Amino acid sequence: MTEFVVSAREDLYRLKRMRGLSRVVIHTQRLVYRNLMMHALKYGVWALEPGGTLLVRDRSPNVFDLWPRFVSFKLIRQWTYKALARDAAPVRLDAAAGEIELVRTRPHTPPGWSAGVVFSGQAAELPRLRECLDALLRQPELLAENGGEIMVSGPAAAAGCLEGYPQVRYHVHEMPPGPRVMICGKKNALIRALRGPRVAVMHSRIVLAPDTLRHVPPEFEIITPRVLSQGAAGMEDYLSLGVHDSGMPGHAPRLTPSSLRRATPERYLDLYEQGYPYVDGGLFMLRKDVHDRCPLNEDVAWDEAEDLEWCNRALAAGLLIDLAPEASAVSAVGKLRSLPLPPRVMRWVRDAKFAAYAGRHRLRDRAERWLGRR
C-alpha cells in the first residue's frame, strides 16, 4: 500500500508529481487558510489509482452558524463533495471526528492533446501565426501519428494562411460586426471542434517551448504554463497565472492584484493566499469535459476581463485553476513595462510600487466614503 500524507504547502509540490498511490490523507488545518484546499483535494485524487482512498481530516468545529474568522467543517464538507463529485464517490462521513472518506472512481484521463490558435485573419499577423504553428509542430504530443491535432480559427477569407502547413486544419469562424471583439464565442467554437481530451488554446502571439506539453501534468482541469516576454533586462514573466477579486467591487480599493511578476514560479502556491486565481486568455489549457461544464461566456467580449469572468465561474463550480511552472512559452507581444534591473531587484521594485499603490487607494477609499462619494 502506497500512502502519502498532506499537511502543508510543501507537501503539495510533491503530491502534484505523484501517481499510482493507493491512499492519500489530507490534514486541512495548514491548507485551508492559505486557500490551498482545492489543490489538496484535486492533487490527492489525481495521485490515486482508480479505487484508491482519499481521507480528509479536519479539526474545525462543526457549528451551525458560519461564523467569520474560521472555517466550519460544514464548509470543508461542501468543498470536498463539490470539488470531487465527478472524481470520487463518498464512502464515510464522521462529523464528530471531522473525517471524510472517498474512493476514486474516475478513470485516468486518456492520452491525447489538441491545440487551437485564434487568428484574426489580418496579413500583419501572418508571421506571428507561422512562428506559433512551427512551435506547435515541434510538440510530439500534437503530431497526428501520436493522436494530436492542430487547428487555426479565423475568417473564411483567410483560409489560405495555412499554405505549407498540411498538418494543420482550418476552422472558419466569422466574428459578428461591431466595436466589441466577441472572442469567447470564437474560442468556444474552436474548443468544441477539437477532438483531444486535453486542449491548449492560444493567440497567435504565443510560441511554445519545444517541451511545453511534456511538462504539463497529465491530470488537470484548467492550467497555464509560465509565459515569458522580452523585457528591458531580458526574458521575464508575463501574463499567465494571476490573482484578482472582481466579484465584490466593495473590496476593490483595498486589494492588490498579483501575478508571477511578483512571485517566483517555483513558489507559485504563495499566490493563492492573495486572492482568486485566474489564467490569462492569451494561453490556457483545459480538459475538454471541463469546457463542456464551464464554457467561456459569449456575452462578454475581449478587453472586458473575459478570462477573469470565466475563471470566477470555474472556481465557483469547484474547478482547479493551476500553473505548470516547468512548462514555458513566450509571448511575442509585451504590453507591460519593465526596468533594466535583475529579476530579484525588479520584484522588490514591483512590491514597493504595489504597496504604495494599494495604500494610496485605501486612503482614497476612506476619504471618498467619508465625503459620501462612495
BAFIDO-261435 format. One line per 3 residues: number of its first residue (from 0); their letters; for each residue x, y, z of C-alpha. Coordinates in steps of 0.5 Angstrom, whole numbers, plus 2048, in hexadecimal, padded with zeros to 3 digits. Example, Ala and Ser with C-alpha at 12.3 -4.5 7.8 and 13.67 -1.06 7.14 Angstrom:
<recs>
0 = as = 819 7F7 810  81B 7FE 80E
</recs>
This chain:
<recs>
0 = mte = 800 800 800  803 807 7FE  800 80D 802
3 = fvv = 802 814 802  800 819 808  7FF 820 806
6 = sar = 7FF 825 80C  803 82B 809  804 82F 803
9 = edl = 80B 82C 801  807 825 801  803 828 7FB
12 = yrl = 809 829 7F7  80B 822 7F8  804 81F 7F7
15 = krm = 803 822 7F1  808 81E 7ED  806 817 7F1
18 = rgl = 802 812 7ED  7FF 80B 7EF  7FE 80C 7F6
21 = srv = 7F9 808 7FA  7F8 80C 800  7F8 814 801
24 = vih = 7F7 817 808  7F6 81F 808  7F6 823 80E
27 = tqr = 7F3 829 80D  7F5 82E 812  7FB 831 80F
30 = lvy = 7F8 831 808  7F1 834 809  7F3 83B 80B
33 = rnl = 7F8 83B 805  7F3 83A 800  7F6 833 7FE
36 = mmh = 7F0 82E 800  7EE 82E 7F9  7F6 82C 7F7
39 = alk = 7F6 827 7FC  7EF 823 7FA  7F1 823 7F3
42 = ygv = 7F8 821 7F3  7F6 81C 7F8  7F1 819 7F4
45 = wal = 7F5 819 7EE  7FB 816 7F1  7F7 810 7F3
48 = epg = 7F6 80A 7EE  7EE 809 7ED  7EC 805 7F3
51 = gtl = 7F1 809 7F8  7EE 80C 7FE  7EE 814 800
54 = lvr = 7EE 815 807  7EC 81D 809  7EE 81E 811
57 = drs = 7EB 825 813  7EC 828 81A  7E7 82E 819
60 = pnv = 7E0 82E 81D  7DA 82B 81A  7D6 831 81C
63 = fdl = 7CF 833 819  7D1 83A 818  7D6 83C 813
66 = wpr = 7DA 841 818  7DF 845 815  7E7 845 816
69 = fvs = 7E7 83D 816  7E4 838 811  7DF 833 813
72 = fkl = 7DF 82B 812  7D9 82D 80E  7DD 831 809
75 = irq = 7E2 82B 809  7DD 826 807  7DA 82B 802
78 = wty = 7E0 82C 7FE  7E2 825 7FF  7DC 822 7FC
81 = kal = 7DB 827 7F6  7E2 827 7F4  7E3 81F 7F4
84 = ard = 7DB 81E 7F1  7DE 81B 7EB  7E4 818 7ED
87 = aap = 7E3 814 7F3  7DD 811 7F7  7DB 812 7FE
90 = vrl = 7DD 80C 803  7DD 80F 80A  7DB 816 80E
93 = daa = 7DC 816 815  7DA 81D 817  7DC 81C 81E
96 = age = 7E4 81A 81C  7E4 81F 817  7E5 81A 811
99 = iel = 7E3 819 80A  7E5 813 806  7E4 812 7FF
102 = vrt = 7E6 80D 7FA  7E9 80F 7F3  7E4 80D 7ED
105 = rph = 7E6 811 7E7  7EB 80D 7E3  7F1 811 7E0
108 = tpp = 7F1 816 7DB  7F2 812 7D4  7F9 815 7D1
111 = gws = 7F8 81A 7CB  7F9 821 7CA  7F5 826 7C5
114 = agv = 7F8 82E 7C4  7F4 833 7C2  7F6 83A 7BF
117 = vfs = 7F2 840 7BF  7F3 844 7B9  7F1 84B 7B7
120 = gqa = 7F2 84A 7AF  7F6 850 7AE  7FC 850 7AA
123 = ael = 800 853 7AF  7FF 84E 7B4  802 848 7AF
126 = prl = 809 848 7B1  807 847 7B8  802 842 7B6
129 = rec = 807 83E 7B3  80C 83E 7B9  807 83C 7BD
132 = lda = 805 836 7B9  80C 834 7B8  80D 834 7BF
135 = llr = 806 82F 7C0  809 82A 7BB  80F 829 7BF
138 = qpe = 80B 827 7C4  80B 81F 7C4  804 81F 7C7
141 = lla = 801 823 7C2  803 81E 7BC  7FE 81B 7B8
144 = eng = 802 814 7B9  801 815 7C0  7FA 817 7C0
147 = gei = 7FB 81E 7C1  7F8 824 7BC  7F9 82B 7BB
150 = mvs = 7F3 830 7B9  7F3 837 7B7  7ED 83B 7B8
153 = gpa = 7EC 841 7B3  7E7 844 7AE  7E6 841 7A7
156 = aaa = 7E9 846 7A3  7F0 844 7A7  7F0 83C 7A6
159 = gcl = 7F6 83D 7A1  7FA 83E 7A7  7FC 837 7A8
162 = egy = 7FF 836 7A2  805 832 7A3  802 82F 7AA
165 = pqv = 7FE 829 7A7  7FE 826 7AE  7FA 82C 7B1
168 = ryh = 7F2 82C 7B0  7EF 833 7AF  7E8 835 7B3
171 = vhe = 7E4 83A 7B0  7E1 83F 7B5  7DE 846 7B3
174 = mpp = 7DE 84B 7B8  7D8 84F 7B9  7D8 856 7B7
177 = gpr = 7D9 85C 7BC  7DE 85F 7C0  7DF 859 7C5
180 = vmi = 7E3 853 7C4  7DF 84D 7C6  7E5 849 7C6
183 = cgk = 7E1 844 7CB  7DD 841 7C6  7E2 840 7C2
186 = kna = 7E6 83C 7C7  7E0 838 7C9  7DF 836 7C2
189 = lir = 7E6 835 7C1  7E7 830 7C7  7E0 82C 7C5
192 = alr = 7E3 82B 7BE  7EA 828 7C1  7EA 821 7C3
195 = gpr = 7EF 81F 7C8  7EE 81E 7D0  7F2 824 7D1
198 = vav = 7F2 82A 7CD  7F7 830 7CD  7F4 837 7CB
201 = mhs = 7F9 83D 7C9  7F9 843 7C5  7FE 843 7BF
204 = riv = 803 848 7C3  805 841 7C7  80B 83D 7C6
207 = lap = 80B 837 7CA  812 834 7CC  813 82D 7C9
210 = dtl = 812 829 7CF  80C 82D 7D2  807 828 7D2
213 = rhv = 80B 823 7D4  80C 827 7DB  804 828 7DC
216 = ppe = 802 823 7E1  7FD 81D 7DE  7F8 81F 7E2
219 = fei = 7F5 826 7E3  7EF 82A 7E2  7F1 831 7E0
222 = itp = 7F8 832 7E0  7FD 837 7DC  805 837 7DB
225 = rvl = 809 83C 7DD  809 841 7D8  80F 846 7D7
228 = sqg = 810 84C 7D3  816 850 7D1  818 856 7D6
231 = aag = 81D 85B 7D7  821 856 7DA  820 850 7D6
234 = med = 81A 84B 7D7  816 84C 7DD  80F 849 7DF
237 = yls = 809 84C 7DB  801 84A 7DC  800 843 7DE
240 = lgv = 7FD 842 7E5  7FB 848 7E9  7F6 849 7EF
243 = hds = 7F1 84F 7EF  7EA 84F 7F2  7E5 852 7ED
246 = gmp = 7DF 84F 7F1  7DE 854 7F6  7DF 85B 7F4
249 = gha = 7DF 85E 7FB  7E5 85A 7FC  7E9 85D 7F6
252 = prl = 7EC 863 7F9  7EF 85F 7FF  7F2 85A 7FA
255 = tps = 7F9 859 7F7  7F9 854 7F1  7FF 850 7F0
258 = slr = 802 84B 7EB  808 847 7E9  80B 84E 7E8
261 = rat = 80B 84F 7F0  80C 848 7F2  811 842 7F0
264 = per = 80E 83D 7EB  812 838 7F0  80D 83A 7F6
267 = yld = 807 83C 7F2  802 839 7F7  804 83F 7FB
270 = lye = 800 843 7F6  7F9 83F 7F8  7FA 843 7FF
273 = qgy = 7F9 84A 7FC  7F2 849 7F8  7EE 845 7F3
276 = pyv = 7F3 842 7ED  7F1 843 7E6  7F5 841 7E0
279 = dgg = 7F7 846 7DA  7F2 845 7D4  7F8 845 7CF
282 = lfm = 7FA 83E 7D1  7F7 839 7D5  7F6 831 7D5
285 = lrk = 7F0 82D 7D8  7EC 827 7D7  7E7 826 7D2
288 = dvh = 7E2 824 7D7  7E3 82A 7DC  7E2 82E 7D6
291 = drc = 7DB 82A 7D5  7D9 82C 7DC  7DC 833 7DC
294 = pln = 7DD 837 7D5  7DF 83E 7D4  7DA 843 7D5
297 = edv = 7D8 845 7CE  7D4 84B 7D0  7DB 84E 7D3
300 = awd = 7E0 851 7CE  7E7 851 7CD  7EA 857 7D2
303 = eae = 7E4 856 7D6  7E8 852 7DB  7E5 84C 7D8
306 = dle = 7EA 847 7DA  7E9 849 7E2  7E2 848 7E1
309 = wcn = 7E3 841 7DE  7E8 83F 7E4  7E3 842 7E9
312 = ral = 7DD 83E 7E7  7E2 838 7E6  7E4 839 7EE
315 = aag = 7DD 839 7F0  7DC 833 7EC  7E1 82F 7F0
318 = lli = 7E7 82F 7EB  7EE 830 7EC  7F2 836 7E9
321 = dla = 7F9 834 7E9  800 835 7E6  805 830 7E3
324 = pea = 80B 834 7E5  810 830 7E1  80D 831 7DA
327 = sav = 80E 837 7D7  80C 83B 7D1  80E 842 7CE
330 = sav = 809 848 7CC  80C 84C 7C6  808 852 7C8
333 = gkl = 809 855 7CF  805 85A 7D2  808 85B 7D9
336 = rsl = 80D 860 7DB  814 85E 7DE  81A 861 7E0
339 = plp = 821 85E 7DE  822 85B 7E5  824 854 7E8
342 = prv = 81E 850 7E9  81E 850 7F1  81F 857 7F1
345 = mrw = 819 858 7EC  815 854 7F0  817 859 7F6
348 = vrd = 815 85F 7F2  80E 85C 7F0  80D 85A 7F7
351 = akf = 80E 861 7F9  80A 864 7F4  804 860 7F5
354 = aay = 805 861 7FC  805 869 7FB  7FF 868 7F6
357 = agr = 7FB 864 7FB  7FC 869 801  7FA 86F 7FC
360 = hrl = 7F4 86B 7FA  7F2 869 801  7F3 870 804
363 = rdr = 7EF 873 7FE  7E9 86E 7FF  7E8 870 806
366 = aer = 7E8 878 804  7E3 876 7FF  7DF 872 803
369 = wlg = 7DF 878 809  7DD 87D 803  7D7 879 801
372 = rr = 7DA 878 7FA  7DA 870 7FB
</recs>
